Amino acid sequence: MPYFAYKARDLKGQLMQGVLEGADSAAVADQLMGSGVTPVEITATRAPAKEGGGSDGLWTRLTRPKVTDMDVQLFSRQLYTLLKSGVPIMRGLAGLEESAVNRSFAQIIRDLRESLDAGRELSAAMRRHPGVFNNFYLSMVRVGEMTGRLDAVFLRLFDHLEFDRDMRQRVKAALRYPTFVVVAIVVAMAVVNLFVIPSFAQVFASLHAELPLMTRILLGTSNFTVTHWPTMAGAVVLAALGFRSWLKTTKGRFDWDRFKLRIPIAGKIILKATMARFARGFALSARSGVPIVQTLTVVSQTADNAYLAYRIEQMRDGVERGDSIFRTAVAANVFTPVVLQMIAVGEETGALDDLMDEIAQMYEREVDYELKTLSAQIEPILIVFLGAMVLMLALGIFLPIWDLGQVATRR
């Protein structure tokens, strides 16, 4: 169908502009009147307005704020409140567009309104913005449209997004101190190799004596670093770029995500956090009336780990073949015996969604405990590493000076 650029005024008399798709100008006028605005001018155009404000200047696009997870979370909560109160979705979106603080998100809401005006469903309109609404969000909105419970779905999506954001923030907060310590250690080693040891090398050269093995190792490492640091820096950059490109491949992402689960201390936190997200998503989908097979398909998209997503998809394939959830969960080999027992009970009693909620809460408590004790678990490793580094420096730098002092004393 052709596109038409329109100018209209809302109930407050404010001028509105946009592009709509319709059979003719009369159909576009009917769409505008149906949304509660009065058309002023409708003209045919060759193409719709570019998504995300493509007609803006380059500087405007570069400085436009990004849409955050908090924007989507608040949008879900506000839309639930409006729909629960009986406000038509078009009027609700218009109000959210006017009150949006983020200009980028306001433009996305405007595009949603225009897509709904053009006859698209809300889930199809949101699918035009994959960077804002992920596959799980779109699938749940689609379920709400099919079941007529869109308000309840938005409330559950708000809870899900809040849990997910809280989990990520706690992980970042727990890793902040270890990351700072590791960065400080790397900077200290670079300073010692580039500046401190070369200064001592001149002193050691004036001794004209055989140096201890540790000192020779430190001097050799320092000489190599000073001489070849541009090559080393280039190699690090190339390795980082190569690793990033490898992660973009399907096999690379799969292998890396599987390796992350084997990392000491961090691996079990990643596993439990992902499984908590899985259980939350499963309970949300099941309570919304989604069939089990489709639920597992949708929930696999919430996993940030490709390996765990593959395991969940294997569960879905098993259910399609006629296996029970319990058997497929056992075959997945990612659940603890206690969780497997809860899944078996939930499947037998028909209360699998409630049991999945309890499983999510159990995983959340375990993740919370692991995060609270993360610093205590990492500190011994950091202390040992720091102690080893100090010992190497002490043996390599101060031992020759100590030997020189002993020779001077004997004289």
GULO-976969 format. One line per field, with one value per residue (C-alpha): chain; z, y, x. Coordinates in Angstrom, 3 decimals, always signed. Last residue first. Example, Ala and Ser with C-alpha at 12.3 -4.5 7.8 and 13.67 -1.06 7.14 Angstrom:
<sites>
chain: [A_A]
c3: [+7.140_+7.800]
c2: [-1.060_-4.500]
c1: [+13.670_+12.300]
</sites>
This chain:
<sites>
chain: [A_A_A_A_A_A_A_A_A_A_A_A_A_A_A_A_A_A_A_A_A_A_A_A_A_A_A_A_A_A_A_A_A_A_A_A_A_A_A_A_A_A_A_A_A_A_A_A_A_A_A_A_A_A_A_A_A_A_A_A_A_A_A_A_A_A_A_A_A_A_A_A_A_A_A_A_A_A_A_A_A_A_A_A_A_A_A_A_A_A_A_A_A_A_A_A_A_A_A_A_A_A_A_A_A_A_A_A_A_A_A_A_A_A_A_A_A_A_A_A_A_A_A_A_A_A_A_A_A_A_A_A_A_A_A_A_A_A_A_A_A_A_A_A_A_A_A_A_A_A_A_A_A_A_A_A_A_A_A_A_A_A_A_A_A_A_A_A_A_A_A_A_A_A_A_A_A_A_A_A_A_A_A_A_A_A_A_A_A_A_A_A_A_A_A_A_A_A_A_A_A_A_A_A_A_A_A_A_A_A_A_A_A_A_A_A_A_A_A_A_A_A_A_A_A_A_A_A_A_A_A_A_A_A_A_A_A_A_A_A_A_A_A_A_A_A_A_A_A_A_A_A_A_A_A_A_A_A_A_A_A_A_A_A_A_A_A_A_A_A_A_A_A_A_A_A_A_A_A_A_A_A_A_A_A_A_A_A_A_A_A_A_A_A_A_A_A_A_A_A_A_A_A_A_A_A_A_A_A_A_A_A_A_A_A_A_A_A_A_A_A_A_A_A_A_A_A_A_A_A_A_A_A_A_A_A_A_A_A_A_A_A_A_A_A_A_A_A_A_A_A_A_A_A_A_A_A_A_A_A_A_A_A_A_A_A_A_A_A_A_A_A_A_A_A_A_A_A_A_A_A_A_A_A_A_A_A_A_A_A_A_A_A_A_A_A_A_A_A_A_A_A_A_A_A_A_A_A_A_A_A]
c3: [+53.661_+55.089_+55.352_+51.682_+50.600_+52.773_+51.286_+47.757_+48.616_+49.943_+46.774_+44.715_+46.805_+46.634_+42.978_+41.960_+45.318_+46.398_+43.005_+42.865_+46.437_+45.704_+42.696_+44.657_+47.496_+45.089_+43.533_+46.936_+48.104_+44.921_+45.322_+49.012_+48.147_+45.501_+47.852_+50.345_+47.485_+46.125_+49.500_+48.924_+45.275_+46.163_+48.759_+46.298_+43.644_+46.088_+47.075_+43.412_+42.613_+45.359_+44.209_+40.646_+41.846_+43.841_+40.731_+38.774_+41.398_+40.903_+37.098_+37.405_+39.407_+37.532_+40.505_+38.664_+36.724_+39.831_+41.779_+39.014_+38.646_+42.420_+42.333_+39.472_+41.442_+44.425_+42.208_+40.728_+37.170_+34.221_+32.980_+30.072_+30.185_+33.688_+32.516_+29.522_+31.840_+34.233_+31.462_+30.201_+26.895_+23.968_+21.066_+21.244_+24.929_+23.991_+21.365_+23.946_+26.415_+23.684_+23.186_+26.876_+26.463_+23.458_+25.480_+28.199_+25.666_+24.089_+27.468_+27.678_+28.339_+27.715_+24.211_+25.623_+27.467_+24.230_+22.801_+26.158_+26.404_+22.823_+23.677_+26.990_+25.501_+26.466_+28.786_+30.436_+33.586_+31.591_+30.044_+33.360_+35.101_+32.295_+32.260_+35.972_+35.787_+32.915_+34.650_+37.745_+35.486_+34.068_+37.515_+38.765_+35.822_+35.842_+39.603_+39.221_+36.594_+38.506_+41.400_+39.171_+35.422_+34.066_+33.169_+31.197_+28.997_+27.764_+26.898_+25.044_+23.065_+22.004_+21.107_+19.032_+17.324_+16.293_+15.148_+16.715_+19.553_+17.060_+15.813_+19.380_+20.012_+16.833_+17.805_+21.285_+19.880_+17.374_+20.162_+22.394_+19.511_+18.756_+22.392_+22.391_+19.156_+20.545_+23.823_+22.023_+23.414_+26.833_+27.385_+26.232_+28.430_+31.424_+30.958_+30.636_+33.706_+35.721_+34.680_+35.407_+38.874_+39.575_+38.548_+40.870_+39.319_+38.541_+39.269_+37.293_+39.933_+37.491_+35.498_+38.629_+39.126_+35.493_+35.697_+38.798_+36.694_+34.011_+36.770_+37.903_+34.628_+32.041_+33.988_+37.294_+35.634_+33.629_+36.717_+38.661_+35.857_+35.738_+39.521_+39.591_+36.861_+38.875_+42.037_+40.277_+38.669_+42.024_+43.579_+40.793_+40.371_+43.170_+41.975_+38.408_+39.554_+41.734_+38.851_+36.527_+38.987_+39.667_+35.936_+35.411_+38.384_+37.252_+33.687_+34.861_+37.137_+34.303_+31.916_+34.399_+34.524_+30.715_+30.412_+32.806_+30.700_+27.446_+28.678_+25.496_+24.992_+21.494_+22.165_+25.464_+23.761_+21.149_+23.941_+25.503_+22.232_+21.670_+25.145_+24.709_+21.284_+22.581_+22.499_+22.225_+19.660_+17.787_+17.005_+14.071_+16.101_+18.370_+15.592_+14.921_+18.647_+18.732_+15.751_+12.480_+11.031_+9.811_+12.912_+14.997_+13.058_+13.599_+17.323_+17.564_+15.595_+18.091_+20.923_+19.204_+18.851_+22.564_+23.267_+21.465_+23.223_+26.666_+29.153_+27.862_+29.043_+25.585_+24.145_+27.152_+26.694_+23.005_+23.840_+26.299_+23.807_+21.231_+23.811_+24.904_+28.662_+30.597_+33.903_+33.493_+30.062_+31.521_+34.497_+32.328_+29.871_+32.722_+34.036_+30.621_+29.755_+33.092_+32.221_+28.653_+29.839_+32.593_+30.005_+28.338_+25.063_+23.945_+24.065_+20.739_+20.377_+17.240_+15.600_+16.285_+14.963_+11.736_+11.126_+11.626_+8.777_+10.073_+13.199_+14.650_+11.691_+8.496_+7.578_+5.045_+1.340_-1.846_-0.343_-0.908_+0.875_+3.826_+5.483_+8.547_+10.012_+13.366_+16.087_+18.207_+16.971_+14.862_+13.193_+12.170_+10.792_+8.916_+7.400_+6.282_+4.614_+2.863_+1.643_-0.112_+0.560_+3.667_+5.237_+7.553_+7.746_+10.484_+11.762_+14.828_+15.621_+19.112_+19.440_+22.818_+21.342_+18.713_+15.537_+12.220_+9.487_+7.257_+4.973_+3.019_+2.124_-0.616_+0.000]
c2: [-5.962_-8.388_-5.612_-4.630_-8.232_-8.477_-5.248_-6.538_-9.740_-7.683_-5.572_-8.769_-10.087_-6.823_-6.875_-10.461_-11.950_-8.984_-8.619_-12.298_-12.221_-9.158_-10.932_-14.118_-12.154_-10.272_-13.539_-15.142_-12.075_-12.038_-15.708_-15.221_-12.167_-13.967_-16.036_-13.212_-10.865_-13.349_-13.948_-11.526_-12.574_-16.262_-15.581_-13.560_-16.246_-18.896_-16.792_-16.155_-19.872_-20.655_-17.896_-19.203_-22.740_-21.425_-19.714_-22.908_-24.772_-22.361_-22.780_-26.568_-26.804_-29.742_-32.054_-34.561_-31.897_-29.816_-32.825_-33.818_-30.235_-30.019_-33.247_-31.931_-28.746_-30.744_-32.947_-29.863_-28.793_-28.476_-32.072_-31.493_-35.194_-34.775_-31.765_-33.772_-36.541_-34.141_-32.215_-35.456_-37.046_-37.013_-36.283_-32.586_-32.651_-33.974_-31.269_-28.617_-30.040_-29.934_-26.263_-25.735_-27.335_-25.114_-22.035_-23.231_-23.356_-20.016_-18.220_-15.025_-17.179_-15.282_-16.759_-20.277_-19.065_-18.508_-21.938_-23.616_-21.840_-22.767_-26.433_-26.044_-24.258_-20.560_-19.807_-16.685_-18.664_-20.965_-18.024_-16.320_-19.570_-20.449_-16.947_-17.014_-20.522_-19.530_-16.320_-18.368_-20.838_-18.007_-16.663_-20.162_-20.925_-17.547_-17.811_-21.376_-20.280_-17.259_-19.262_-21.342_-20.926_-24.001_-22.202_-19.643_-22.443_-23.338_-19.702_-19.533_-22.718_-21.601_-18.056_-19.381_-22.003_-19.452_-16.866_-13.399_-14.612_-15.351_-11.759_-10.496_-12.903_-11.754_-8.109_-8.772_-10.808_-8.054_-5.448_-7.623_-8.340_-4.627_-3.888_-6.644_-5.359_-1.819_-3.193_-5.000_-3.381_-2.287_-5.552_-7.766_-5.884_-6.144_-9.887_-10.439_-8.302_-10.147_-13.557_-12.515_-11.316_-14.607_-16.571_-14.627_-12.225_-13.055_-10.019_-6.971_-4.763_-1.878_-3.921_-4.409_-0.652_-0.074_-2.860_-1.238_+1.634_-0.784_-2.696_+0.343_+1.931_-0.434_-3.687_-2.110_+0.248_-2.607_-4.835_-2.024_-1.417_-5.127_-5.288_-2.191_-3.669_-6.893_-4.970_-2.836_-5.908_-7.687_-4.658_-4.125_-7.786_-7.813_-4.566_-5.846_-9.086_-7.143_-4.853_-7.795_-9.500_-6.302_-5.760_-9.296_-9.103_-5.742_-6.994_-10.024_-7.943_-5.497_-8.379_-9.781_-6.478_-6.199_-9.710_-8.877_-5.856_-7.841_-10.480_-10.949_-14.439_-13.878_-10.320_-11.298_-14.164_-11.744_-9.450_-12.437_-13.339_-9.753_-9.516_-12.854_-11.841_-8.602_-5.181_-2.266_-3.399_-5.367_-2.187_-3.066_-6.079_-3.633_-2.838_-6.543_-7.145_-4.218_-5.488_-3.599_-1.688_+1.448_+3.335_+0.635_+1.276_+5.027_+4.519_+2.211_+4.734_+7.412_+5.109_+4.666_+8.436_+8.875_+6.214_+8.272_+11.459_+9.888_+11.769_+10.247_+12.201_+13.135_+9.683_+8.000_+10.069_+9.165_+5.516_+5.554_+7.219_+4.548_+1.758_+2.786_+3.562_+0.908_+1.354_-1.953_-0.789_+2.404_+0.693_-2.047_+0.552_+2.394_-0.750_-1.862_+1.623_+1.752_-1.481_-0.419_+2.862_+1.041_-1.299_+1.732_+3.511_+5.404_+9.175_+11.068_+12.718_+10.834_+11.098_+14.822_+15.379_+13.556_+15.601_+14.284_+12.675_+9.162_+9.806_+6.311_+4.680_+6.652_+8.284_+6.251_+6.318_+7.703_+10.259_+11.080_+14.135_+14.486_+17.877_+18.919_+15.572_+15.721_+13.404_+10.825_+7.616_+6.816_+10.197_+9.490_+6.068_+7.451_+10.151_+7.485_+5.574_+8.770_+9.433_+6.070_+2.390_+3.212_+3.464_+6.357_+9.016_+11.594_+15.046_+16.270_+19.854_+20.518_+21.470_+19.785_+17.084_+16.326_+18.235_+16.664_+16.829_+13.798_+12.127_+9.290_+5.901_+3.571_+0.000]
c1: [+86.059_+83.553_+80.960_+81.385_+80.830_+77.686_+76.298_+76.864_+75.003_+72.074_+72.067_+72.040_+69.116_+67.160_+66.203_+65.417_+64.533_+62.414_+60.775_+59.915_+58.600_+56.451_+54.916_+54.274_+52.672_+50.437_+49.277_+48.699_+46.750_+44.662_+43.750_+42.921_+40.744_+38.670_+36.518_+35.929_+35.063_+32.543_+30.882_+28.009_+27.780_+27.587_+24.893_+22.809_+23.275_+22.061_+19.063_+18.237_+18.528_+16.029_+13.689_+13.829_+13.113_+10.148_+8.787_+9.369_+7.342_+4.439_+4.607_+4.852_+1.640_+0.135_+0.712_+2.912_+4.822_+5.409_+6.655_+9.092_+10.323_+10.893_+12.909_+15.006_+15.662_+16.881_+19.066_+20.801_+19.975_+22.385_+22.519_+20.102_+19.177_+17.732_+15.693_+14.430_+13.320_+11.573_+9.827_+8.330_+9.233_+6.790_+9.119_+8.188_+9.151_+12.588_+13.052_+12.137_+14.646_+17.279_+16.376_+17.080_+20.511_+21.257_+20.266_+22.653_+25.508_+24.581_+24.627_+22.595_+19.555_+16.321_+15.964_+15.748_+12.639_+10.715_+11.463_+10.841_+7.489_+6.605_+7.026_+5.195_+2.170_+1.792_-1.122_+0.279_+1.020_+3.307_+5.172_+5.855_+6.828_+9.250_+10.731_+11.386_+12.875_+15.183_+16.298_+17.134_+18.956_+21.052_+21.938_+22.800_+25.082_+26.836_+27.427_+28.728_+31.221_+32.521_+34.030_+36.325_+35.701_+33.934_+30.677_+32.681_+34.061_+30.573_+29.918_+33.238_+32.579_+29.078_+30.148_+33.032_+30.862_+28.245_+30.781_+30.713_+32.929_+35.683_+35.575_+35.969_+38.842_+40.549_+40.126_+41.510_+44.405_+45.180_+45.202_+47.393_+49.784_+50.032_+50.877_+53.494_+55.036_+55.145_+56.618_+59.450_+62.586_+61.305_+59.397_+62.290_+64.735_+62.379_+61.886_+65.630_+66.342_+63.700_+65.045_+68.631_+67.565_+65.795_+68.898_+71.211_+73.742_+77.376_+79.490_+80.629_+78.975_+78.477_+75.961_+73.836_+73.543_+72.597_+70.007_+68.471_+67.148_+65.918_+64.026_+62.035_+60.933_+59.446_+59.189_+58.137_+55.642_+54.075_+53.852_+52.155_+49.638_+48.765_+48.384_+46.163_+43.965_+43.637_+42.736_+40.107_+38.549_+38.396_+36.628_+34.067_+33.140_+30.543_+28.971_+28.763_+27.095_+24.675_+23.769_+23.145_+20.812_+18.880_+18.415_+17.103_+14.749_+13.383_+13.002_+11.020_+8.788_+8.067_+7.426_+4.942_+3.096_+3.178_+1.728_-1.100_-2.083_-1.919_-4.310_-6.373_-4.930_-3.524_-2.368_-0.772_+1.062_+2.417_+3.585_+5.360_+7.062_+8.201_+9.736_+11.505_+12.821_+14.347_+12.684_+15.116_+17.717_+15.084_+13.093_+10.795_+9.650_+7.837_+5.351_+4.800_+4.159_+1.726_-0.261_-0.083_-3.015_-1.254_-2.401_-0.695_+2.498_+2.144_+1.668_+4.676_+6.761_+5.795_+6.839_+10.212_+10.571_+9.871_+12.510_+15.121_+14.069_+14.472_+12.291_+9.059_+5.994_+4.690_+5.328_+3.755_+0.604_+0.366_+0.997_-1.904_-4.227_-3.390_-3.704_-7.162_-7.278_-9.185_-7.372_-5.549_-4.369_-2.914_-1.277_+0.221_+1.530_+3.204_+4.890_+6.098_+7.395_+9.210_+11.030_+11.767_+13.299_+15.218_+16.723_+18.256_+17.463_+20.540_+20.756_+20.946_+24.363_+25.396_+21.975_+21.758_+25.289_+24.440_+21.315_+17.818_+15.884_+16.675_+14.624_+14.662_+12.990_+13.016_+9.731_+7.846_+8.672_+7.151_+4.804_+1.145_-0.256_-2.615_-3.227_-5.221_-6.272_-8.086_-6.786_-8.637_-7.042_-10.111_-9.932_-6.346_-7.175_-10.187_-7.982_-5.519_-8.343_-9.481_-5.932_-5.812_-5.123_-3.100_+0.346_+0.990_+3.702_+4.066_+3.255_+1.360_+0.342_-0.976_-4.650_-5.056_-7.302_-4.665_-3.949_-2.987_-0.356_+0.024_+2.511_+0.911_+2.358_+1.143_+0.000]
</sites>
